[in-house]
């Protein structure tokens, strides 16, 4: 769960190595920034870590896979978000589902979800734009009006 719990405490109750006695001696193992990657955006979300890789998206719509051992860029993918909404192009942390990495892109006038192959960054699927009206998810389909789906997002 994002933020660890509903209160967003970000607590790590299973962490026993880092504590008051040694926190002052900690040093970064590596640093990865959008600037050094040539990206004008920023990171405004929490990375997701899975099987030795950290996945994070920037406000300018670049999705990154970074090796956790040395901070080396594994792959990067620029999303097509020509008109980002407030907060930037990629909002919130990505979700990992097996070999898929799923992100929400905040395209002004119609945000969408997009899935990528975790190992390569290849695009697997992209949803139609959607909006939420009164707790019901609506998927916009050009020429077909709106279809409501309560409680789930289905992408094909």
Backbone torsions as a table, in degrees:
resi	resn	phi	psi	omega
1	UNK	NA	137.5	178.7
2	UNK	-58.3	130.3	179.5
3	UNK	75.8	8.4	177.5
4	UNK	83.4	-41.5	-177.4
5	UNK	-153.4	177.2	-178.1
6	UNK	-61.8	-25.9	178.0
7	UNK	-82.7	-3.0	-178.2
8	UNK	55.9	42.8	-176.9
9	UNK	-72.4	-21.9	-176.9
10	UNK	57.3	23.3	179.3
11	UNK	-68.7	147.0	176.4
12	UNK	-126.2	76.5	-174.7
13	UNK	-63.1	-20.0	179.9
14	UNK	-87.9	-3.7	179.9
15	UNK	-82.4	119.3	-179.7
16	UNK	-126.1	-5.0	-178.1
17	UNK	-83.7	-43.3	-178.9
18	UNK	-92.4	130.6	-179.7
19	UNK	-154.7	-174.3	-178.6
20	UNK	-57.2	-36.7	-175.1
21	UNK	-69.7	-28.8	-174.6
22	UNK	-121.8	0.0	-175.8
23	UNK	-62.8	-33.8	-179.9
24	UNK	-66.5	-20.1	-178.2
25	UNK	-93.5	-2.2	-178.8
26	UNK	-71.2	143.1	177.3
27	UNK	-136.0	149.1	179.1
28	UNK	-62.1	136.5	174.9
29	UNK	-77.5	-34.2	177.4
30	UNK	-165.6	163.5	178.8
31	UNK	-133.0	135.7	175.5
32	UNK	-127.1	128.0	-179.3
33	UNK	-130.5	156.2	177.0
34	UNK	-64.8	-36.3	-177.8
35	UNK	-60.9	-47.5	-179.4
36	UNK	-69.8	-19.1	177.4
37	UNK	-89.0	1.2	179.2
38	UNK	78.0	22.7	-177.2
39	UNK	-107.8	123.7	179.9
40	UNK	-74.5	-7.5	-178.5
41	UNK	-80.2	-173.1	-179.9
42	UNK	-136.0	166.9	173.5
43	UNK	-96.0	120.6	178.4
44	UNK	-128.3	29.4	-179.6
45	UNK	-144.7	173.1	179.5
46	UNK	-90.5	133.2	176.7
47	UNK	-70.6	155.9	173.7
48	UNK	-108.1	132.4	-179.4
49	UNK	-112.8	129.4	178.7
50	UNK	-149.6	127.4	175.8
51	UNK	48.2	48.8	173.2
52	UNK	83.0	6.7	-179.6
53	UNK	-126.7	140.6	173.2
54	UNK	-103.0	133.4	-179.8
55	UNK	-117.4	129.1	-179.7
56	UNK	-152.9	145.8	179.1
57	UNK	-111.3	150.1	-179.7
58	UNK	-101.1	165.1	179.9
59	UNK	-65.4	-21.5	178.0
60	UNK	-88.7	3.8	174.1
61	UNK	91.3	21.3	176.5
62	UNK	-101.1	127.8	177.8
63	UNK	-101.3	132.2	-176.0
64	UNK	-119.9	145.1	167.2
65	UNK	-117.6	120.9	-175.2
66	UNK	-122.2	130.6	178.6
67	UNK	-66.8	126.4	-176.4
68	UNK	-72.1	-20.6	-177.4
69	UNK	-77.1	-37.0	-174.9
70	UNK	-133.9	0.9	179.4
71	UNK	77.0	11.5	-179.7
72	UNK	-71.8	138.5	176.2
73	UNK	-69.8	121.8	178.3
74	UNK	-87.1	-49.0	173.5
75	UNK	-159.3	162.9	175.2
76	UNK	-140.6	148.5	-178.8
77	UNK	-139.8	126.9	176.5
78	UNK	-89.4	120.8	176.6
79	UNK	-80.3	152.2	177.8
80	UNK	-87.2	92.3	179.0
81	UNK	-132.4	78.4	-175.1
82	UNK	-66.6	-23.3	-178.3
83	UNK	-134.9	77.8	-177.2
84	UNK	-62.9	148.6	175.5
85	UNK	-80.2	-172.7	179.0
86	UNK	-61.9	137.8	179.0
87	UNK	92.4	-5.7	177.5
88	UNK	104.8	-178.9	-172.5
89	UNK	-77.3	-39.3	179.7
90	UNK	-111.2	122.7	-176.2
91	UNK	-115.4	138.3	178.5
92	UNK	73.5	170.5	178.9
93	UNK	-76.8	149.8	175.5
94	UNK	-69.0	164.0	175.3
95	UNK	-118.4	139.7	176.7
96	UNK	-104.9	128.7	176.8
97	UNK	-134.1	94.1	-176.3
98	UNK	64.4	-120.7	179.5
99	UNK	-91.0	3.5	-179.0
100	UNK	-100.9	143.4	172.6
101	UNK	-116.8	119.8	-174.0
102	UNK	-114.1	129.8	178.7
103	UNK	-124.6	157.1	173.6
104	UNK	-105.0	125.6	178.7
105	UNK	-104.0	130.5	-176.5
106	UNK	-95.9	78.4	176.3
107	UNK	-84.4	124.2	-179.3
108	UNK	-57.4	126.2	-179.6
109	UNK	89.7	-0.1	178.1
110	UNK	168.4	81.3	177.1
111	UNK	-63.8	159.0	-178.5
112	UNK	-147.2	166.4	174.8
113	UNK	-107.4	147.5	177.7
114	UNK	-141.8	139.1	-178.6
115	UNK	-114.2	144.4	-177.7
116	UNK	-130.5	151.5	173.1
117	UNK	-70.2	122.6	-176.3
118	UNK	-58.6	-37.5	-174.4
119	UNK	-78.5	-27.2	-174.1
120	UNK	-122.4	-20.6	-175.1
121	UNK	83.6	4.9	178.9
122	UNK	-64.8	140.7	178.6
123	UNK	-71.3	129.5	178.3
124	UNK	-101.1	-42.6	176.6
125	UNK	-162.4	161.0	177.8
126	UNK	-140.0	129.6	-178.8
127	UNK	-78.0	164.9	168.6
128	UNK	-70.9	156.4	176.8
129	UNK	-58.9	148.9	179.5
130	UNK	-142.2	157.5	175.3
131	UNK	-137.4	158.8	178.0
132	UNK	-110.9	124.8	178.9
133	UNK	-124.7	108.0	176.7
134	UNK	61.6	36.8	177.1
135	UNK	84.6	1.8	178.6
136	UNK	-111.7	130.0	179.6
137	UNK	-82.9	128.0	177.4
138	UNK	-113.7	130.3	178.1
139	UNK	-103.5	119.5	-178.5
140	UNK	-80.6	131.7	176.3
141	UNK	-130.8	116.6	-179.0
142	UNK	-54.1	130.0	177.5
143	UNK	80.6	-5.5	-177.0
144	UNK	-120.7	2.5	-178.4
145	UNK	76.5	-145.2	-178.4
146	UNK	-124.2	140.9	172.9
147	UNK	-113.7	130.2	-179.9
148	UNK	-93.9	139.3	176.0
149	UNK	-133.5	110.2	-177.6
150	UNK	-84.1	123.6	172.1
151	UNK	81.2	6.5	178.1
152	UNK	-157.3	154.9	174.9
153	UNK	-115.5	124.4	-179.6
154	UNK	-116.2	125.8	177.4
155	UNK	-120.9	141.3	179.5
156	UNK	-130.8	NA	NA
